[in-house]
Amino acid sequence: MIPKFIINMKKFYILFCVCFCLISIVALSNISSAQITDPIPEKVEKSKLSVGLKEVVQIPISGTGANRVARLNFLTHAGDGSGRLFVNDMRGKLYVINNRRVTVYADFKRLICSGFTYETGQQGFSYFAFHPDFAKNGIFYTVNSEDKNDNIPDFTVKKKIVNNKGDIIQSSHHDVIREWKADQPAANKFSGISREILRIEQPYPDHNVGQLGFNLNTKPGDVDYGILYIAVADGGSDGFPVSHTDPLNNGQDLSTPLGKILRIDPFGKNSANGKYGIPKDNPFVRNKNSNILGEIWAYGLRNPHRFSWDTGGEGKMLISDTGEAFIEEVNLGIKGANYGWGKREGTWVVEQKNENVLFPLPKNDSEYGYTYPVAQYSHHIPKDWPDYYGIAIAGGYVYRGKAIPELVGQYIFADFGNDGRFFHVPVDELVNGKQAKIKELRLFDGKKAGSFLQIIGNKRSDVRFGVDEKGEIYVTSKSDGKVRKIVRSPEYYKF
């Protein structure tokens, strides 16, 4: 006979298990009901505002087979009054456009030689920036990907890296920032010297160093004059069927440059490698008892591959941050800000072990001190739309040119995925703590209205934006290697 106290214990255990299961079911039910599947169900409205696209030049082909066209990634001016435009092919060449004539300014693949790599779509010669005194000092900066070889990075990956099988793997490559000094700044062919100022080890092949840039709203004597901003992505994805969100937790780690906006003085010497300076007014200036990087200006970003400053109005800095599975962001650049990645995507909580899961913000969210986007759109596929709505944001510029009066003060950007839609939002409505209303910009090719995909004749846009000295905006695409200028459309709607 089984003792009575054992029978009672069994009854208690069974009752406990039943209660635990019921509580678990209720808890899981609550989580499931709270999960967000369509964070922004509203469709972006088409605007009455429209623009035209006018072809300027075709950049020479540089590849083979189906991917022969030049991989254009960035276009800008030298700020030297020459009116020249510069555009890069990620396979290594920087071109100068002078009076619609295209010539090679520099072949960095040849100049760098050892280790230059463009193995993936996000690697290669990706960005460049001219020093605001380029006309006098001939100095500009580049970032490119390189094989690791025997080079020692200034910033190493200190965490375990795994592949899509869960195996521990070696880091992918290095991203290298160099300073170049042209002997003759006005020349259309580079001749001069260079020096390496910063080398960052990258854990995965994607999400690398993004744009380099100077705040052109400043003048000599200002604390921000000649200070170089560097956008650095979070280091990439582990590639699982369901990827971890920021697998190395770089976004919130202030001991790594990954997932940050860095701010350095390229002429300074007080960095760890002695090749650049760390401005004293940076928000996280390093001290002897801390592993926090003084180079960090802002953090919590996934892939901030583009930023720009409005050259009018309040001179706002705008950072576009490419989302994971749901949200594309436009952020105000704010010193010391934490934009939330990989705890947040847009204005939602993102699941740490599954980037495909979002939840609403908690009631005590203000305690975390995150800075949220001032405009955002989603990846959802509306039932009445046959194609994608969004894949990845292509950050642009606030229009301050004179050719299109109705466009002045509008922040122009796009999605460079399969849809290729262009958007705009008034810069005055981009205010921290609020969500500005995005509208879709209508496009014309000559007198014919059409999508950007129709204009370039391709299924993927890979659109990028550039700007000239007069504030006119240009458009490039990796899909056809052409440079186009945004011009006034056949319609003259006032916004």
Disulfide bonds with the S-S distance in Angstrom:
none
